[in-house]
């Protein structure tokens, strides 16, 4: 299974609570933090929700 590296580039301040909770569930919360997750359909859905706040690096992104 491939992995995906996610980095937060914009603040969650002023976003809906749903977006901020999604950032926290991804392991993010501060600008510049990055995490690596195994690629899955659930992860793709979370990234789609906060795509305007993060950058995504990895295979087949």
The first five atom37 places (N, CA, C, CB, O) and aatype in JSON, in Angstrom:
{
  "aatype": [20, 20, 20, 20, 20, 20, 20, 20, 20, 20, 20, 20, 20, 20, 20, 20, 20, 20, 20, 20, 20, 20, 20, 20, 20, 20, 20, 20, 20, 20, 20, 20, 20, 20, 20, 20, 20, 20, 20, 20, 20, 20, 20, 20, 20, 20, 20, 20, 20, 20, 20, 20, 20, 20, 20, 20, 20, 20, 20, 20, 20],
  "atom_mask": [
    [1, 1, 1, 1, 1],
    [1, 1, 1, 1, 1],
    [1, 1, 1, 1, 1],
    [1, 1, 1, 1, 1],
    [1, 1, 1, 1, 1],
    [1, 1, 1, 1, 1],
    [1, 1, 1, 1, 1],
    [1, 1, 1, 1, 1],
    [1, 1, 1, 1, 1],
    [1, 1, 1, 1, 1],
    [1, 1, 1, 1, 1],
    [1, 1, 1, 1, 1],
    [1, 1, 1, 1, 1],
    [1, 1, 1, 1, 1],
    [1, 1, 1, 1, 1],
    [1, 1, 1, 1, 1],
    [1, 1, 1, 1, 1],
    [1, 1, 1, 1, 1],
    [1, 1, 1, 1, 1],
    [1, 1, 1, 1, 1],
    [1, 1, 1, 1, 1],
    [1, 1, 1, 1, 1],
    [1, 1, 1, 1, 1],
    [1, 1, 1, 1, 1],
    [1, 1, 1, 1, 1],
    [1, 1, 1, 1, 1],
    [1, 1, 1, 1, 1],
    [1, 1, 1, 1, 1],
    [1, 1, 1, 1, 1],
    [1, 1, 1, 1, 1],
    [1, 1, 1, 1, 1],
    [1, 1, 1, 1, 1],
    [1, 1, 1, 1, 1],
    [1, 1, 1, 1, 1],
    [1, 1, 1, 1, 1],
    [1, 1, 1, 1, 1],
    [1, 1, 1, 1, 1],
    [1, 1, 1, 1, 1],
    [1, 1, 1, 1, 1],
    [1, 1, 1, 1, 1],
    [1, 1, 1, 1, 1],
    [1, 1, 1, 1, 1],
    [1, 1, 1, 1, 1],
    [1, 1, 1, 1, 1],
    [1, 1, 1, 1, 1],
    [1, 1, 1, 1, 1],
    [1, 1, 1, 1, 1],
    [1, 1, 1, 1, 1],
    [1, 1, 1, 1, 1],
    [1, 1, 1, 1, 1],
    [1, 1, 1, 1, 1],
    [1, 1, 1, 1, 1],
    [1, 1, 1, 1, 1],
    [1, 1, 1, 1, 1],
    [1, 1, 1, 1, 1],
    [1, 1, 1, 1, 1],
    [1, 1, 1, 1, 1],
    [1, 1, 1, 1, 1],
    [1, 1, 1, 1, 1],
    [1, 1, 1, 1, 1],
    [1, 1, 1, 1, 1]
  ],
  "atom_positions": [
    [[0.84, -1.18, 0.0], [0.0, 0.0, 0.0], [0.88, 1.24, 0.0], [-0.95, 0.0, 1.21], [1.88, 1.3, 0.73]],
    [[0.53, 2.22, -0.8], [1.34, 3.43, -0.88], [1.01, 4.37, 0.28], [1.13, 4.14, -2.22], [-0.04, 4.27, 0.91]],
    [[1.92, 5.27, 0.53], [1.7, 6.24, 1.6], [1.55, 7.63, 1.0], [2.85, 6.21, 2.63], [2.01, 7.9, -0.11]],
    [[0.9, 8.49, 1.75], [0.63, 9.85, 1.32], [1.16, 10.79, 2.4], [-0.89, 10.08, 1.05], [0.87, 10.61, 3.58]],
    [[1.92, 11.79, 1.98], [2.43, 12.78, 2.92], [1.54, 14.02, 2.81], [3.93, 13.13, 2.63], [1.3, 14.54, 1.72]],
    [[1.06, 14.49, 3.97], [0.14, 15.62, 4.01], [0.79, 16.72, 4.84], [-1.24, 15.21, 4.6], [1.29, 16.46, 5.94]],
    [[0.77, 17.95, 4.32], [1.33, 19.08, 5.05], [0.29, 20.2, 5.11], [2.64, 19.58, 4.38], [-0.32, 20.54, 4.1]],
    [[0.1, 20.75, 6.3], [-0.86, 21.84, 6.47], [-0.21, 23.15, 6.03], [-1.34, 21.94, 7.95], [0.89, 23.48, 6.48]],
    [[-0.9, 23.88, 5.15], [-0.36, 25.13, 4.62], [-1.22, 26.33, 4.97], [-0.2, 25.04, 3.13], [-0.77, 27.47, 4.83]],
    [[-2.44, 26.11, 5.43], [-3.31, 27.22, 5.83], [-3.92, 26.91, 7.19], [-4.43, 27.46, 4.78], [-4.02, 25.75, 7.6]],
    [[-4.31, 27.96, 7.88], [-4.83, 27.83, 9.23], [-6.27, 27.31, 9.22], [-4.77, 29.18, 9.95], [-7.02, 27.52, 8.27]],
    [[-6.62, 26.63, 10.29], [-7.98, 26.15, 10.47], [-8.87, 27.18, 11.15], [-7.98, 24.87, 11.28], [-10.07, 26.96, 11.3]],
    [[-8.29, 28.32, 11.55], [-9.08, 29.37, 12.2], [-10.08, 29.93, 11.21], [-8.16, 30.5, 12.75], [-9.73, 30.24, 10.07]],
    [[-11.3, 30.05, 11.64], [-12.36, 30.58, 10.79], [-13.03, 29.54, 9.92], [-11.8, 31.65, 9.92], [-14.0, 29.84, 9.23]],
    [[-12.53, 28.32, 9.95], [-13.14, 27.24, 9.18], [-14.28, 26.63, 10.01], [-12.09, 26.14, 8.81], [-14.41, 26.9, 11.2]],
    [[-15.08, 25.83, 9.36], [-16.17, 25.18, 10.08], [-15.59, 24.18, 11.08], [-17.14, 24.48, 9.09], [-14.49, 23.66, 10.87]],
    [[-16.31, 23.9, 12.15], [-15.82, 22.92, 13.13], [-15.52, 21.56, 12.49], [-16.83, 22.75, 14.25], [-14.63, 20.85, 12.94]],
    [[-16.27, 21.21, 11.47], [-16.05, 19.95, 10.78], [-14.67, 19.89, 10.15], [-17.13, 19.74, 9.72], [-14.01, 18.85, 10.17]],
    [[-14.22, 21.02, 9.57], [-12.9, 21.07, 8.96], [-11.8, 21.02, 10.01], [-12.77, 22.33, 8.13], [-10.81, 20.32, 9.82]],
    [[-11.97, 21.74, 11.11], [-10.93, 21.73, 12.14], [-10.83, 20.35, 12.79], [-11.22, 22.8, 13.21], [-9.73, 19.91, 13.13]],
    [[-11.95, 19.68, 12.98], [-11.91, 18.32, 13.54], [-11.23, 17.35, 12.57], [-13.33, 17.83, 13.86], [-10.53, 16.44, 13.0]],
    [[-11.44, 17.55, 11.29], [-10.79, 16.7, 10.3], [-9.28, 16.9, 10.32], [-11.34, 16.99, 8.9], [-8.52, 15.93, 10.22]],
    [[-8.83, 18.16, 10.45], [-7.4, 18.42, 10.56], [-6.81, 17.72, 11.77], [-7.14, 19.93, 10.65], [-5.74, 17.11, 11.67]],
    [[-7.49, 17.79, 12.9], [-7.0, 17.15, 14.12], [-6.95, 15.63, 13.95], [-7.89, 17.52, 15.32], [-6.02, 14.98, 14.42]],
    [[-7.94, 15.07, 13.28], [-7.98, 13.62, 13.06], [-6.84, 13.18, 12.15], [-9.34, 13.21, 12.45], [-6.36, 12.05, 12.25]],
    [[-6.4, 14.06, 11.26], [-5.27, 13.75, 10.39], [-3.94, 13.88, 11.12], [-5.29, 14.67, 9.17], [-2.91, 13.45, 10.61]],
    [[-3.95, 14.47, 12.31], [-2.71, 14.66, 13.06], [-2.09, 16.01, 12.81], [-1.73, 13.59, 12.73], [-0.91, 16.23, 13.11]],
    [[-2.87, 16.93, 12.25], [-2.39, 18.27, 11.96], [-2.99, 19.26, 12.95], [-2.73, 18.68, 10.51], [-3.72, 18.84, 13.85]],
    [[-2.71, 20.53, 12.81], [-3.27, 21.52, 13.72], [-2.51, 22.82, 13.68], [-3.29, 20.98, 15.11], [-3.04, 23.86, 14.08]],
    [[-1.28, 22.77, 13.21], [-0.47, 23.98, 13.08], [0.09, 24.05, 11.67], [0.67, 24.02, 14.14], [0.38, 23.01, 11.07]],
    [[0.23, 25.25, 11.15], [0.76, 25.42, 9.81], [2.19, 24.9, 9.77], [0.71, 26.91, 9.39], [2.99, 25.18, 10.66]],
    [[2.5, 24.15, 8.74], [3.84, 23.61, 8.56], [4.01, 22.19, 9.04], [4.81, 24.47, 9.25], [5.0, 21.54, 8.7]],
    [[3.08, 21.68, 9.81], [3.18, 20.29, 10.27], [2.91, 19.35, 9.11], [2.19, 20.02, 11.44], [2.1, 19.64, 8.23]],
    [[3.6, 18.22, 9.13], [3.35, 17.22, 8.1], [3.27, 15.85, 8.74], [4.45, 17.25, 7.02], [3.92, 15.57, 9.75]],
    [[2.45, 15.0, 8.14], [2.26, 13.63, 8.62], [2.22, 12.71, 7.41], [0.96, 13.5, 9.47], [1.99, 13.14, 6.28]],
    [[2.45, 11.45, 7.66], [2.41, 10.45, 6.6], [1.39, 9.38, 6.98], [3.81, 9.82, 6.35], [1.42, 8.86, 8.09]],
    [[0.48, 9.07, 6.06], [-0.57, 8.1, 6.28], [-0.57, 7.08, 5.16], [-1.94, 8.78, 6.4], [-0.15, 7.38, 4.04]],
    [[-1.05, 5.89, 5.45], [-1.27, 4.89, 4.42], [-2.5, 5.3, 3.61], [-1.45, 3.46, 5.03], [-3.51, 5.72, 4.17]],
    [[-2.4, 5.17, 2.32], [-3.49, 5.57, 1.43], [-4.69, 4.65, 1.61], [-3.02, 5.57, -0.04], [-4.54, 3.43, 1.63]],
    [[-5.88, 5.25, 1.73], [-7.11, 4.48, 1.85], [-8.27, 5.36, 1.39], [-7.34, 3.99, 3.32], [-8.11, 6.58, 1.31]],
    [[-9.42, 4.78, 1.1], [-10.58, 5.58, 0.7], [-11.02, 6.55, 1.8], [-11.73, 4.66, 0.34], [-11.47, 7.66, 1.5]],
    [[-10.89, 6.14, 3.06], [-11.27, 7.02, 4.16], [-10.36, 8.24, 4.21], [-11.22, 6.26, 5.5], [-10.82, 9.37, 4.42]],
    [[-9.08, 8.02, 4.03], [-8.13, 9.13, 4.03], [-8.41, 10.07, 2.87], [-6.69, 8.62, 3.96], [-8.36, 11.29, 3.03]],
    [[-8.7, 9.52, 1.71], [-9.0, 10.35, 0.53], [-10.2, 11.25, 0.79], [-9.25, 9.47, -0.7], [-10.21, 12.41, 0.37]],
    [[-11.21, 10.73, 1.46], [-12.38, 11.55, 1.79], [-12.05, 12.67, 2.74], [-13.47, 10.69, 2.39], [-12.55, 13.79, 2.59]],
    [[-11.2, 12.39, 3.73], [-10.79, 13.43, 4.68], [-9.98, 14.5, 3.96], [-9.96, 12.82, 5.84], [-10.16, 15.69, 4.21]],
    [[-9.09, 14.09, 3.07], [-8.28, 15.06, 2.34], [-9.12, 15.9, 1.39], [-7.18, 14.35, 1.56], [-8.83, 17.07, 1.17]],
    [[-10.15, 15.3, 0.83], [-11.03, 16.05, -0.06], [-11.74, 17.16, 0.7], [-12.06, 15.12, -0.72], [-11.98, 18.25, 0.17]],
    [[-12.08, 16.89, 1.95], [-12.8, 17.87, 2.78], [-11.92, 19.08, 3.12], [-13.29, 17.21, 4.06], [-12.41, 20.2, 3.17]],
    [[-10.63, 18.85, 3.35], [-9.74, 19.94, 3.76], [-8.67, 20.25, 2.71], [-9.07, 19.6, 5.1], [-7.59, 20.72, 3.05]],
    [[-8.97, 19.99, 1.45], [-7.98, 20.16, 0.39], [-7.51, 21.6, 0.25], [-8.56, 19.69, -0.93], [-6.41, 21.84, -0.25]],
    [[-8.33, 22.56, 0.68], [-7.94, 23.97, 0.59], [-7.0, 24.39, 1.72], [-9.18, 24.84, 0.61], [-6.51, 25.52, 1.72]],
    [[-6.75, 23.5, 2.68], [-5.89, 23.81, 3.82], [-4.58, 23.03, 3.8], [-6.62, 23.52, 5.11], [-3.66, 23.36, 4.57]],
    [[-4.46, 22.02, 2.96], [-3.28, 21.14, 2.98], [-2.71, 20.97, 1.58], [-3.65, 19.77, 3.57], [-3.37, 21.23, 0.57]],
    [[-1.45, 20.51, 1.54], [-0.86, 20.03, 0.28], [-0.61, 18.54, 0.45], [0.47, 20.8, -0.08], [-0.32, 18.07, 1.54]],
    [[-0.71, 17.82, -0.65], [-0.62, 16.36, -0.62], [0.5, 15.93, -1.54], [-1.96, 15.7, -1.02], [0.58, 16.36, -2.69]],
    [[1.37, 15.07, -1.03], [2.47, 14.52, -1.82], [2.42, 13.01, -1.7], [3.85, 15.08, -1.36], [2.12, 12.46, -0.64]],
    [[2.73, 12.34, -2.79], [2.76, 10.89, -2.75], [2.45, 10.32, -4.11], [1.78, 10.36, -1.72], [2.22, 11.05, -5.07]],
    [[2.46, 9.0, -4.18], [2.19, 8.33, -5.44], [0.72, 8.48, -5.84], [2.57, 6.85, -5.35], [-0.18, 8.41, -5.0]],
    [[0.5, 8.68, -7.13], [-0.85, 8.72, -7.71], [-1.76, 9.73, -7.04], [-1.49, 7.36, -7.63], [-2.94, 9.46, -6.83]],
    [[-1.22, 10.88, -6.71], [-2.05, 11.91, -6.05], [-2.68, 12.77, -7.09], [-1.22, 12.77, -5.07], [-3.42, 13.69, -6.75]]
  ]
}
